[in-house]
């Protein structure tokens, strides 16, 4: 597939935006409070807050450097605010007013005239005209005074990194940890936002990539701080269309209440005001742009906000926690309060989707009984679950242990409880919707089909999910994809198809993700190849997981090139070559001669490129006619073809009969099942891209095996990954991919009749390896 990891803009299209464009402000805040920002017009935005404690504070932020957008879409960095003025109309409610002691303050972070880091604090009320909750504010950066009455100091405006407006609840206590009896909401609207003076406009990337057929996933927990307009602009600009999997997350969407000194999700299952405002705006804009958002709700909550009785637990009492920091807790599908919470949340999102005019698309995201990594303990023993199991409970402390029939039956029962919970959630969505509904199930196959836990499938892929329990089945396998575990991936597809029976046109695929940006160069090619593989399997809906990583790493997808337009015909050169045909291996080497006469040589190619002249092999007018017809059918040099090199076409020596141990292909690591065919010439290795399929033989640790397939490009794909340390070898005959070297074929009838052979030059084609 065609993609690249963009690092900078190099002549791509750009445009201009007004500085302080409302789409590019962000919010941030400490947990457990919540806040969101949306752009409400070309020059206006709104911030919604839900305060939980007396000391909660949110910041409405403008960054001088765009650290969030894809490099092809980011706005230019500009830290000089000199001789420019930001103005807007301020309206607020539920937050400390402009004239109060802890009222909205503009904090500016940058460097002073000596280059030392510095922060300035500007009381907005000093630059306002109007009332404390409805005022016009003008901020001339070259004349901004700090302090209570703007008399302490003056901001140095020429080197600013970022600025933010602080928003606190009425009754704010600095550093206060005291929770309010009930959450308090507040909002701020900035309208008529304008920037006047120098540098009032910013250049911004404005690419619109061709539509490439892939779709994308977003996550509210990762993008809660941005405006929906900014996110959707990126999605459209990067060539994604159609559906968007929107994971609502684990921590920012629900309203909290105080229980035993903790801020936990309300049992009634209620969306908080900032999440409602954000998703109402997101769904409306997405639908208006032609997107179809899919609401994805999972069985996990931030552990700090998770009610104690909702958590899954192992037999030893350990809580089911993910490895994220801070961790999320897995919710027990056996707990009726959990099911009630999820169903309530799902119906509220359903209403928001329908309000936006969108079709109700809902994903049950990776529901499972957690199996603790490392210990392999299944988390089946929370109080709700053990009550449900009753006397039928079995103590399973390690999913790797041998299972008796009663153990397997217990796992099947637990799996059926998981199925009942997800189906009840599905029914709640269908009942809440007034129009068309499509419900999807997302399953993560590397955990469900971990070879170390062969019985986990009973637990986490219950037969109650069989088609048509859900409208679509969605699979992701990024752990295996990025490890090259192709055999395990194919096994999972086959078992899923057999166990659940979803037709191919009812299955989707999610590819990703890259947790550590240091791995982006290694992992994105694998992710991209996974998307291409799914496309070739006929999967219609393919999603890149997820947009924040796409933007961070500059992943840029281009449209697929159909295989039927590749300039290669998989046919053999039709004439036999005699010993009088010529072959010329060539390398490319730069040689620099120093003043002293010494040489510095640099080999530019790692493998030789071959040239042939096959004209001497033509011995009759019939063969000459066949050559001309073959030349015309290839459009001269436009299309490649196979050529059997008479001097070198075997893995055994140059022309010997091939055997299963001829050439080393690799060493097993227990994961990789794909090995490239190659032929060694001393220290130099030659990739073989056009083997003769019926001649390929393979051995693993000295034993020949027929349990493999030959994939395009000269790849051997074993049915099972070889164990660690096992040597994989192979033997084969092969052809060379070539093309005619010239657009013209010169043949003289008189010369040919006189016994002079024509010149028919061919040149080897470099194929991707």
BALUMMI-85977 format. One line per field, with one value per residue (C-alpha): residue in one letter; x, y, z. Coordinates in nm, 3 decimals. Layout:
BEGIN
code <- c(A_...);
px <- c(X_...);
py <- c(Y_...);
pz <- c(Z_...);
END
This chain:
BEGIN
code <- c(X_X_X_X_X_X_X_X_X_X_X_X_X_X_X_X_X_X_X_X_X_X_X_X_X_X_X_X_X_X_X_X_X_X_X_X_X_X_X_X_X_X_X_X_X_X_X_X_X_X_X_X_X_X_X_X_X_X_X_X_X_X_X_X_X_X_X_X_X_X_X_X_X_X_X_X_X_X_X_X_X_X_X_X_X_X_X_X_X_X_X_X_X_X_X_X_X_X_X_X_X_X_X_X_X_X_X_X_X_X_X_X_X_X_X_X_X_X_X_X_X_X_X_X_X_X_X_X_X_X_X_X_X_X_X_X_X_X_X_X_X_X_X_X_X_X_X_X_X_X_X_X_X_X_X_X_X_X_X_X_X_X_X_X_X_X_X_X_X_X_X_X_X_X_X_X_X_X_X_X_X_X_X_X_X_X_X_X_X_X_X_X_X_X_X_X_X_X_X_X_X_X_X_X_X_X_X_X_X_X_X_X_X_X_X_X_X_X_X_X_X_X_X_X_X_X_X_X_X_X_X_X_X_X_X_X_X_X_X_X_X_X_X_X_X_X_X_X_X_X_X_X_X_X_X_X_X_X_X_X_X_X_X_X_X_X_X_X_X_X_X_X_X_X_X_X_X_X_X_X_X_X_X_X_X_X_X_X_X_X_X_X_X_X_X_X_X_X_X_X_X_X_X_X_X_X_X_X_X_X_X_X_X_X_X_X_X_X_X_X_X_X_X_X_X_X_X_X_X_X_X_X_X_X_X_X_X_X_X_X_X_X_X_X_X_X_X_X_X_X_X_X_X_X_X_X_X_X_X_X_X_X_X_X_X_X_X_X_X_X_X_X_X_X_X_X_X_X_X_X_X_X_X_X_X_X_X_X_X_X_X_X_X_X_X_X_X_X_X_X_X_X_X_X_X_X_X_X_X_X_X_X_X_X_X_X_X_X_X_X_X_X_X_X_X_X_X_X_X_X_X_X_X_X_X_X_X_X_X_X_X_X_X_X_X_X_X_X_X_X_X_X_X_X_X_X_X_X_X_X_X_X_X_X_X_X_X_X_X_X_X_X_X_X_X_X_X_X_X_X_X_X_X_X_X_X_X_X_X_X_X_X_X_X_X_X_X_X_X_X_X_X_X_X_X_X_X_X_X_X_X_X_X_X_X_X_X_X_X_X_X_X_X_X_X_X_X_X_X_X_X_X_X_X_X_X_X_X_X_X_X_X_X_X_X_X_X_X_X_X_X_X_X_X_X_X_X_X_X_X_X_X_X_X_X_X_X_X_X_X_X_X_X_X_X_X_X_X_X_X_X_X_X_X_X_X_X_X_X_X_X_X_X_X_X_X_X_X_X_X_X_X_X_X_X_X_X_X_X_X_X_X_X_X_X_X_X_X_X_X_X_X_X_X_X_X_X_X_X_X_X_X_X_X_X_X_X_X_X_X_X_X_X_X_X_X_X_X_X_X_X_X_X_X_X_X_X_X_X_X_X_X_X_X_X_X_X_X_X_X_X_X_X_X_X_X_X_X_X_X_X_X_X_X_X_X_X_X_X_X_X_X_X_X_X_X_X_X_X_X_X_X_X_X_X_X_X_X_X_X_X_X_X_X_X_X_X_X_X_X_X_X_X_X_X_X_X_X_X_X_X_X_X_X_X_X_X_X_X_X_X_X_X_X_X_X_X_X_X_X_X_X_X_X_X_X_X_X_X_X_X_X_X_X_X_X_X_X_X);
px <- c(0.000_0.097_0.154_0.417_0.495_0.496_0.742_0.694_0.502_0.692_0.492_0.154_-0.146_-0.191_-0.440_-0.476_-0.683_-0.741_-0.522_-0.729_-0.963_-1.220_-1.169_-0.814_-0.863_-0.840_-0.938_-0.770_-0.842_-0.756_-0.967_-1.234_-1.394_-1.499_-1.498_-1.531_-1.498_-1.688_-1.678_-2.027_-1.955_-1.674_-1.588_-1.734_-1.685_-1.841_-1.687_-1.898_-1.770_-1.881_-1.707_-1.680_-1.458_-1.415_-1.064_-1.145_-1.002_-1.026_-0.814_-0.926_-0.597_-0.438_-0.103_0.147_0.262_0.015_0.111_-0.209_-0.283_-0.131_0.173_0.000_-0.292_-0.127_-0.118_0.217_0.403_0.397_0.520_0.532_0.213_0.357_0.131_-0.169_-0.499_-0.736_-1.093_-1.418_-1.751_-1.762_-2.075_-2.075_-2.287_-2.202_-1.834_-1.664_-1.753_-1.503_-1.497_-1.455_-1.131_-1.068_-1.239_-1.113_-0.741_-0.532_-0.209_0.063_0.364_0.677_1.012_1.106_1.340_1.643_1.510_1.426_1.103_0.830_0.455_0.231_-0.116_-0.363_-0.699_-0.953_-1.183_-0.919_-0.965_-1.343_-1.635_-1.982_-2.108_-1.914_-2.103_-2.152_-1.865_-1.653_-1.285_-0.989_-0.638_-0.359_-0.059_0.195_0.015_-0.106_-0.055_-0.049_-0.177_-0.504_-0.514_-0.283_-0.004_0.250_0.426_0.383_0.373_0.666_0.468_0.744_0.813_0.493_0.444_0.083_-0.189_-0.497_-0.802_-0.876_-1.236_-1.335_-1.665_-1.846_-1.724_-1.380_-1.116_-0.761_-0.624_-0.956_-1.024_-1.370_-1.628_-1.952_-2.270_-2.360_-2.166_-2.190_-2.214_-2.100_-2.038_-1.856_-1.919_-1.670_-1.829_-1.710_-1.354_-1.117_-0.744_-0.622_-0.277_0.044_0.057_-0.320_-0.329_-0.165_-0.072_-0.232_-0.202_-0.505_-0.457_-0.748_-0.602_-0.772_-1.037_-0.854_-1.133_-1.019_-1.213_-1.090_-1.144_-1.141_-1.146_-1.308_-1.056_-0.774_-0.952_-1.188_-0.975_-1.024_-1.321_-1.519_-1.466_-1.090_-1.113_-1.353_-1.145_-0.849_-1.051_-1.181_-0.848_-0.664_-0.894_-1.113_-1.482_-1.783_-1.797_-1.606_-1.571_-1.596_-1.490_-1.656_-1.379_-1.357_-1.335_-1.482_-1.842_-2.029_-2.158_-2.004_-2.141_-1.977_-1.973_-1.759_-1.530_-1.478_-1.606_-1.766_-1.994_-2.359_-2.543_-2.830_-2.588_-2.597_-2.390_-2.221_-2.301_-1.964_-1.991_-2.348_-2.246_-1.939_-2.114_-2.418_-2.183_-1.966_-2.255_-2.427_-2.112_-2.018_-2.361_-2.365_-2.028_-2.158_-1.989_-2.159_-2.038_-2.046_-2.082_-1.847_-1.915_-1.690_-1.710_-1.447_-1.427_-1.140_-1.067_-1.067_-1.431_-1.548_-1.787_-1.626_-1.896_-1.879_-1.523_-1.435_-1.210_-0.987_-1.026_-0.754_-0.941_-0.723_-0.912_-0.925_-0.714_-0.568_-0.210_-0.298_-0.180_-0.401_-0.561_-0.916_-1.120_-1.313_-1.685_-1.858_-2.127_-2.281_-2.358_-2.705_-2.600_-2.332_-2.583_-2.827_-2.552_-2.435_-2.788_-2.873_-2.558_-2.624_-2.979_-2.860_-2.602_-2.873_-3.087_-2.797_-2.730_-3.093_-3.111_-2.823_-3.013_-2.779_-2.846_-2.798_-2.474_-2.361_-2.060_-2.029_-1.658_-1.440_-1.664_-1.483_-1.405_-1.060_-0.769_-0.483_-0.167_0.123_-0.073_-0.348_-0.606_-0.962_-1.155_-1.478_-1.517_-1.665_-1.955_-2.223_-2.064_-2.011_-2.371_-2.480_-2.254_-2.380_-2.279_-2.175_-1.869_-1.531_-1.204_-0.986_-0.671_-0.480_-0.637_-0.340_-0.417_-0.570_-0.949_-1.185_-1.530_-1.682_-1.432_-1.519_-1.890_-1.832_-1.646_-1.930_-2.178_-1.970_-1.951_-2.328_-2.362_-2.135_-2.348_-2.670_-2.527_-2.420_-2.748_-2.945_-2.734_-2.812_-3.185_-3.171_-3.025_-3.281_-3.567_-3.445_-3.410_-3.701_-3.536_-3.283_-3.030_-2.713_-2.532_-2.177_-1.962_-1.586_-1.364_-0.988_-0.864_-0.507_-0.652_-0.950_-0.733_-0.409_-0.249_-0.148_-0.518_-0.703_-1.024_-1.048_-1.267_-1.546_-1.527_-1.482_-1.639_-1.968_-2.186_-2.463_-2.288_-2.347_-2.497_-2.740_-2.713_-2.538_-2.564_-2.188_-1.882_-1.570_-1.227_-0.895_-0.568_-0.302_-0.080_-0.044_-0.037_0.257_0.442_0.407_0.199_0.022_-0.056_-0.237_-0.429_-0.549_-0.637_-0.851_-1.040_-1.120_-1.230_-1.442_-1.613_-1.681_-1.793_-2.003_-2.094_-2.088_-2.078_-1.777_-1.985_-2.091_-1.740_-1.521_-1.152_-0.967_-0.591_-0.356_-0.212_0.124_0.148_0.509_0.599_0.951_0.798_0.615_0.860_0.852_0.480_0.296_0.411_0.268_-0.058_-0.086_-0.019_-0.293_-0.539_-0.440_-0.472_-0.823_-0.912_-0.798_-1.003_-1.307_-1.361_-1.566_-1.529_-1.167_-1.073_-0.738_-0.702_-0.668_-0.670_-0.448_-0.166_-0.226_-0.183_0.112_0.313_0.210_0.062_-0.065_-0.266_-0.307_-0.559_-0.502_-0.360_-0.564_-0.364_-0.494_-0.307_0.031_0.276_0.360_0.219_0.284_0.378_0.704_0.920_0.796_1.123_1.391_1.726_2.043_2.390_2.461_2.219_2.412_2.368_2.536_2.508_2.572_2.618_2.618_2.928_3.055_3.435_3.607_3.980_4.166_4.456_4.697_4.549_4.368_4.004_3.691_3.429_3.060_2.830_2.488_2.305_2.284_2.209_2.309_2.072_2.076_2.075_2.016_2.032_1.806_1.832_2.094_1.841_1.608_1.669_1.371_1.123_0.847_1.031_1.094_0.722_0.645_0.894_0.735_0.387_0.512_0.681_0.360_0.153_0.383_0.357_0.733_0.893_0.561_0.486_0.714_0.729_0.918_1.248_1.425_1.795_1.973_2.279_2.118_1.766_1.793_1.847_2.081_2.401_2.305_2.089_2.058_1.740_1.598_1.575_1.410_1.739_1.909_1.894_1.851_1.527_1.531_1.522_1.193_1.094_0.762_0.565_0.670_0.523_0.632_0.976_1.111_1.263_1.621_1.939_2.280_2.595_2.849_2.768_2.532_2.161_1.923_1.549_1.349_1.016_0.914_0.962_0.818_0.541_0.537_0.912_0.916_1.010_1.050_1.206_1.186_1.471_1.572_1.226_1.053_0.699_0.412_0.219_0.277_0.142_0.328_0.223_0.280_0.625_0.816_0.694_0.654_0.370_0.380_0.060_0.222_0.500_0.823_0.940_1.214_1.552_1.416_1.601_1.378_1.529_1.392_1.460_1.308_1.348_1.286_1.242_1.372_1.120_1.231_1.106_1.217_1.489_1.381_1.064_1.181_1.267_1.502_1.495_1.633_1.499_1.811_2.048_1.843_1.843_2.222_2.253_2.299_2.107_1.896_1.964_1.679_1.795_1.606_1.655_1.567_1.282_1.338_1.031_0.936_1.070);
py <- c(0.000_0.362_0.557_0.766_0.904_1.278_1.478_1.824_2.009_2.032_2.247_2.094_2.323_2.577_2.847_3.116_3.134_3.414_3.382_3.249_3.064_2.903_2.555_2.535_2.620_2.334_2.268_2.084_2.021_1.786_1.480_1.425_1.739_1.745_2.012_2.037_2.300_2.327_2.585_2.728_2.945_3.092_3.335_3.176_2.890_2.749_2.578_2.357_2.256_2.017_2.090_1.820_1.983_2.333_2.357_2.247_2.462_2.431_2.612_2.735_2.713_2.863_2.706_2.900_2.570_2.320_1.995_1.805_1.816_1.606_1.786_1.839_2.014_2.201_2.577_2.756_2.824_3.191_3.298_3.672_3.845_4.199_4.476_4.243_4.252_3.968_4.076_3.891_3.911_3.717_3.555_3.309_3.132_2.900_2.998_3.266_3.599_3.839_4.075_3.810_3.745_3.419_3.530_3.440_3.505_3.494_3.307_3.366_3.133_3.224_3.396_3.744_3.989_3.793_3.461_3.321_3.118_3.331_3.330_3.641_3.664_3.904_3.972_3.985_4.221_4.495_4.483_4.436_4.670_4.553_4.332_4.056_3.790_3.974_4.193_4.302_4.217_4.364_4.228_4.440_4.213_4.493_4.675_4.398_4.481_4.205_4.185_4.278_4.628_4.568_4.770_4.510_4.428_4.424_4.109_4.054_3.956_3.851_3.495_3.325_2.947_2.933_3.113_2.995_3.143_2.986_2.889_2.796_2.727_2.984_2.939_2.832_2.754_2.740_2.389_2.280_1.906_1.929_1.770_1.950_1.776_1.751_1.836_2.200_2.300_2.618_2.752_3.028_3.157_3.364_3.529_3.785_3.653_3.871_3.934_4.271_4.412_4.242_3.868_3.843_3.559_3.217_2.989_2.646_2.319_2.272_1.938_1.726_1.382_1.156_0.927_0.598_0.372_0.336_0.458_0.579_0.546_0.821_0.809_1.066_1.002_1.099_1.391_1.534_1.848_1.940_2.081_1.839_2.074_2.033_1.653_1.622_1.862_1.626_1.316_1.468_1.621_1.289_1.112_0.916_0.890_0.687_0.553_0.668_0.435_0.673_0.509_0.711_0.608_0.513_0.841_1.158_1.089_1.006_1.214_1.150_1.126_1.099_0.753_0.679_0.970_0.873_1.035_0.744_0.701_0.748_0.417_0.561_0.605_0.971_1.164_1.472_1.814_1.865_1.523_1.599_1.936_1.791_1.487_1.687_1.912_1.622_1.411_1.709_1.819_1.463_1.392_1.724_1.633_1.294_1.083_0.804_0.801_0.469_0.500_0.250_0.165_-0.076_-0.263_-0.054_0.258_0.455_0.264_0.581_0.637_0.276_0.167_-0.106_-0.365_-0.322_-0.448_-0.792_-0.981_-1.287_-1.573_-1.423_-1.091_-0.903_-0.635_-0.663_-0.364_-0.271_-0.162_0.199_0.476_0.557_0.211_0.130_-0.141_-0.407_-0.413_-0.737_-0.841_-1.043_-0.724_-0.588_-0.233_-0.251_-0.363_-0.090_0.173_0.067_0.044_0.392_0.543_0.366_0.498_0.855_0.830_0.683_0.990_1.224_1.040_1.060_1.425_1.490_1.317_1.022_0.652_0.476_0.282_0.127_-0.088_-0.313_-0.264_-0.560_-0.713_-0.986_-1.148_-1.014_-1.257_-1.100_-1.075_-1.273_-1.472_-1.582_-1.558_-1.520_-1.245_-1.438_-1.402_-1.063_-1.079_-1.048_-1.326_-1.570_-1.522_-1.606_-1.910_-2.056_-2.416_-2.451_-2.230_-2.381_-2.241_-2.163_-1.978_-2.013_-2.031_-2.236_-2.525_-2.849_-2.823_-3.096_-3.125_-2.938_-2.655_-2.623_-2.622_-2.346_-2.135_-2.189_-2.070_-1.759_-1.695_-1.719_-1.454_-1.227_-1.293_-1.216_-0.885_-0.772_-0.882_-0.691_-0.385_-0.438_-0.465_-0.140_0.044_-0.101_-0.014_0.343_0.417_0.538_0.463_0.231_0.066_-0.130_-0.292_-0.425_-0.638_-0.576_-0.868_-0.874_-1.207_-1.220_-1.252_-1.470_-1.712_-1.698_-2.041_-2.059_-2.053_-2.286_-2.276_-1.894_-1.901_-2.059_-1.765_-1.471_-1.577_-1.733_-1.904_-1.666_-1.413_-1.625_-1.457_-1.283_-1.178_-0.863_-0.693_-0.689_-0.853_-0.640_-0.790_-0.641_-0.827_-0.559_-0.750_-1.031_-0.798_-0.597_-0.914_-1.079_-1.367_-1.442_-1.805_-1.708_-1.435_-1.676_-1.939_-1.687_-1.585_-1.949_-2.029_-1.714_-1.796_-2.153_-2.059_-1.749_-1.785_-1.421_-1.394_-1.219_-0.915_-0.878_-0.849_-0.541_-0.504_-0.259_-0.216_-0.042_0.079_0.242_0.312_0.436_0.696_0.549_0.242_0.429_0.353_-0.018_-0.064_0.158_-0.049_-0.357_-0.180_-0.054_-0.405_-0.535_-0.290_-0.401_-0.767_-0.702_-0.518_-0.812_-1.044_-0.840_-0.665_-0.358_-0.158_-0.118_0.120_0.269_0.270_0.553_0.916_1.057_0.825_0.899_1.269_1.225_1.007_1.172_0.850_0.944_0.688_0.703_0.524_0.157_0.060_-0.221_-0.533_-0.557_-0.242_-0.358_-0.360_-0.729_-1.026_-1.350_-1.535_-1.689_-1.576_-1.813_-1.919_-2.155_-1.991_-2.151_-2.129_-1.848_-1.613_-1.361_-1.249_-0.954_-0.896_-0.531_-0.327_0.048_0.178_0.530_0.562_0.875_0.912_1.117_1.352_1.080_0.829_0.623_0.526_0.545_0.304_0.295_0.013_0.169_-0.160_-0.456_-0.696_-0.724_-0.625_-0.853_-0.769_-1.027_-1.049_-1.333_-1.263_-1.535_-1.797_-1.726_-1.980_-1.972_-1.735_-1.898_-1.815_-1.464_-1.418_-1.549_-1.301_-1.007_-1.111_-1.141_-0.800_-0.637_-0.807_-0.657_-0.311_-0.321_-0.242_-0.141_-0.479_-0.728_-1.108_-1.415_-1.533_-1.859_-1.774_-2.065_-2.016_-1.963_-2.077_-2.310_-2.295_-2.594_-2.463_-2.286_-2.535_-2.845_-3.015_-2.829_-2.985_-2.880_-2.785_-2.590_-2.235_-2.084_-1.885_-1.790_-1.893_-1.950_-1.725_-1.888_-1.605_-1.541_-1.777_-1.593_-1.646_-1.494_-1.715_-1.609_-1.743_-1.674_-1.600_-1.597_-1.298_-1.151_-1.256_-1.237_-1.213_-1.452_-1.297_-1.531_-1.891_-2.181_-2.277_-2.652_-2.678_-2.508_-2.740_-2.642_-2.798_-2.699_-2.819_-3.069_-3.223_-3.153_-3.017_-2.963_-2.748_-2.418_-2.190_-1.980_-1.614_-1.357_-1.205_-1.519_-1.566_-1.905_-1.896_-2.190_-2.321_-2.288_-2.060_-2.258_-2.289_-2.067_-2.157_-2.387_-2.341_-2.292_-2.386_-2.416_-2.517_-2.395_-2.321_-1.963_-1.718_-1.363_-1.077_-0.882_-0.640_-0.547_-0.286_-0.071_0.058_-0.068_-0.415_-0.403_-0.710_-0.722_-1.004_-1.001_-1.018_-1.293_-1.496_-1.451_-1.611_-1.290_-1.306_-1.003_-0.814_-0.850_-0.683_-0.748_-0.591_-0.727_-0.560_-0.470_-0.596_-0.485_-0.714);
pz <- c(0.000_-0.048_0.272_0.438_0.780_0.722_0.930_0.781_0.513_0.187_-0.047_0.031_0.014_0.294_0.388_0.652_0.970_1.211_1.515_1.807_1.571_1.807_1.659_1.795_2.163_2.410_2.770_3.053_3.418_3.708_3.780_3.891_3.743_3.378_3.108_2.730_2.459_2.130_1.855_1.807_1.504_1.296_1.579_1.891_2.136_2.451_2.753_2.981_3.324_3.593_3.923_4.191_4.458_4.596_4.450_4.092_3.814_3.436_3.179_2.836_2.645_2.334_2.231_2.022_1.871_1.728_1.902_1.825_1.454_1.177_1.040_0.703_0.877_1.167_1.205_1.200_1.524_1.623_1.966_1.907_2.024_2.009_1.882_1.850_2.037_2.124_2.181_2.250_2.427_2.754_2.894_3.184_3.443_3.730_3.735_3.942_3.784_3.631_3.931_4.201_4.389_4.207_3.890_3.541_3.507_3.191_3.265_3.004_2.994_2.803_2.851_2.967_2.797_2.919_2.787_3.130_3.168_3.320_3.384_3.402_3.556_3.399_3.568_3.285_3.476_3.438_3.061_3.054_2.999_3.099_3.381_3.560_3.362_3.031_2.918_2.626_2.682_2.489_2.551_2.392_2.441_2.429_2.713_2.944_3.309_3.571_3.927_4.094_3.943_3.640_3.804_3.914_3.587_3.211_3.001_2.765_2.452_2.212_2.333_2.453_2.457_2.566_2.755_2.938_3.107_3.444_3.524_3.880_4.056_4.261_4.619_4.496_4.760_4.627_4.679_4.830_4.837_4.991_4.760_4.691_4.806_4.436_4.121_4.010_3.647_3.481_3.134_2.948_2.598_2.398_2.094_1.839_1.885_1.686_1.658_1.530_1.469_1.365_1.305_1.333_1.075_1.091_0.802_0.833_0.642_0.420_0.246_0.132_0.067_-0.188_-0.044_0.018_0.141_0.503_0.805_1.141_1.515_1.777_2.156_2.384_2.662_2.424_2.250_2.514_2.529_2.161_1.974_1.755_1.460_1.485_1.502_1.209_1.000_1.044_0.961_0.638_0.540_0.583_0.336_0.578_0.498_0.599_0.951_1.260_1.557_1.852_2.177_2.452_2.688_3.051_3.242_3.095_2.999_3.321_3.610_3.953_4.303_4.644_4.804_5.111_5.036_4.669_4.351_4.167_3.868_3.958_3.967_3.764_3.472_3.373_3.121_3.262_3.116_2.938_2.766_2.654_2.508_2.335_2.184_2.075_1.878_1.753_1.626_1.459_1.275_1.179_1.031_0.845_0.686_0.572_0.840_1.032_1.394_1.581_1.958_2.125_2.490_2.679_3.009_3.189_3.401_3.544_3.863_4.071_3.967_3.972_4.250_4.459_4.393_4.013_3.966_3.843_4.085_4.074_4.321_4.545_4.558_4.308_4.114_3.735_3.632_3.294_3.250_3.168_3.398_3.578_3.545_3.445_3.616_3.426_3.504_3.603_3.355_3.640_3.836_3.769_3.870_3.598_3.338_3.442_3.423_3.076_2.940_3.071_2.920_2.588_2.563_2.628_2.351_2.127_2.188_2.106_1.779_1.674_1.776_1.533_1.254_1.238_1.207_1.540_1.511_1.837_1.924_2.228_2.277_2.380_2.648_2.839_3.166_3.244_3.263_3.458_3.243_3.385_3.644_3.400_3.679_3.548_3.726_3.782_4.156_4.245_4.492_4.223_4.016_4.301_4.411_4.060_4.032_4.359_4.417_4.053_4.104_4.021_4.153_3.853_3.949_3.622_3.276_3.157_3.388_3.252_3.261_3.374_3.219_3.516_3.471_3.104_3.185_3.441_3.184_2.934_3.198_3.272_2.897_2.872_3.146_2.943_2.636_2.826_2.948_2.599_2.442_2.707_2.624_2.256_2.331_2.531_2.232_1.993_2.228_2.278_1.906_1.699_1.366_1.206_1.438_1.372_1.665_1.643_1.870_1.890_1.996_2.059_1.928_2.076_2.426_2.338_2.140_2.337_2.271_2.637_2.735_2.498_2.705_2.716_2.407_2.616_2.853_2.618_2.289_2.399_2.142_2.251_2.027_1.716_1.412_1.403_1.768_1.641_1.304_1.253_1.408_1.441_1.507_1.608_1.653_1.677_1.921_1.669_1.369_1.501_1.610_1.269_1.411_1.086_1.166_1.486_1.305_1.036_1.295_1.483_1.168_1.097_1.452_1.478_1.148_1.263_1.615_1.547_1.179_1.072_0.689_0.543_0.447_0.811_0.950_1.005_1.091_1.317_1.262_1.505_1.729_1.812_2.184_2.186_1.918_1.912_1.743_1.469_1.187_1.267_1.336_1.085_0.784_0.954_1.036_0.680_0.548_0.780_0.628_0.280_0.373_0.508_0.188_-0.020_0.203_0.107_0.442_0.355_0.678_0.787_1.067_1.170_1.549_1.629_1.514_1.794_1.686_1.318_1.393_1.629_1.389_1.061_0.920_0.574_0.379_0.002_-0.220_-0.297_-0.636_-0.789_-0.863_-1.221_-1.319_-1.193_-1.483_-1.470_-1.661_-1.476_-1.796_-1.906_-2.194_-2.467_-2.628_-2.502_-2.436_-2.562_-2.420_-2.662_-2.481_-2.271_-1.910_-1.736_-1.360_-1.272_-0.954_-0.898_-0.722_-0.665_-0.667_-0.542_-0.613_-0.356_-0.430_-0.324_-0.566_-0.306_-0.373_-0.161_-0.296_-0.198_-0.315_-0.379_-0.443_-0.206_-0.492_-0.854_-1.133_-1.436_-1.803_-2.076_-2.452_-2.562_-2.935_-3.003_-2.896_-3.190_-3.467_-3.702_-3.860_-3.655_-3.333_-3.462_-3.523_-3.172_-3.026_-3.211_-3.094_-2.734_-2.757_-2.879_-2.607_-2.341_-2.501_-2.533_-2.197_-2.034_-1.880_-1.711_-1.746_-1.624_-1.766_-1.679_-1.650_-1.821_-1.598_-1.255_-1.173_-0.874_-0.498_-0.537_-0.687_-1.010_-1.197_-0.975_-0.853_-0.554_-0.206_0.123_0.292_0.013_0.149_0.501_0.526_0.894_1.257_1.441_1.729_1.815_1.653_1.292_1.037_0.719_0.566_0.249_-0.016_-0.074_-0.231_-0.082_-0.282_-0.004_0.214_-0.044_-0.029_-0.324_-0.261_-0.482_-0.581_-0.866_-0.750_-0.945_-0.704_-0.759_-0.692_-0.351_-0.063_0.303_0.612_0.980_1.201_0.936_0.885_0.555_0.588_0.347_0.597_0.422_0.153_-0.097_-0.077_-0.355_-0.365_-0.270_0.088_0.252_0.506_0.747_0.903_1.246_1.362_1.411_1.772_1.909_1.759_1.486_1.155_0.852_0.516_0.166_-0.191_-0.518_-0.884_-0.983_-1.267_-1.298_-1.339_-1.647_-1.910_-2.258_-2.228_-2.521_-2.686_-3.025_-3.151_-3.451_-3.673_-4.029_-4.244_-4.464_-4.165_-4.000_-4.320_-4.337_-3.989_-3.789_-3.458_-3.363_-3.039_-2.785_-2.462_-2.137_-1.794_-1.451_-1.262_-0.898_-0.713_-0.364_-0.094);
END
